[in-house]
């Protein structure tokens, strides 16, 4: 034995490591949920900022986190037009022959479509050059241009957030793990 000595007791460290090992599945589950909810929030912000043609906010409200088997979380939208808004491409009517494109609608009419008008308010009008319109009889205005298809540019509202997911996940996981481990000590 030396003239000076220190006693090192690894018992508390061993206990902390055992606690961490027991808690790790729950910590990781919390981290996965936190990442999914952060991505959900980023997607909602991105869609709200980039989709000015979402007057009702339906797409933003449709974004949610869903549990899948094995602890997997899936974040996305079930709206059929969500993907086309992200990547762009042609849009064709699902019912009828034409898409109704609003013509300079005042904000008070934003989000109002032909089906929202009373019967007899809108009349089909075809110009000499073949273009088709819906005329609003009471106001005397052309309300909608009718087209068989349109091509829209993608806004990357979804893709840009997904491209940032590794960074988002890294930051969130570190914060969750640090918080949970700090609570154990």
PyMOL commands that set and color helices and strands:
alter all, ss='L'
color gray80, all
select helices_A, chain A and resi 11-50+58-62+69-71+82-87+107-109+114-116+159-163+165-184
alter helices_A, ss='H'
color red, helices_A
select strands_A, chain A and resi 64-68+72-76+88-92+99-102+122-126+132-136+141-147+149-153
alter strands_A, ss='S'
color yellow, strands_A
deselect
rebuild
show_as cartoon
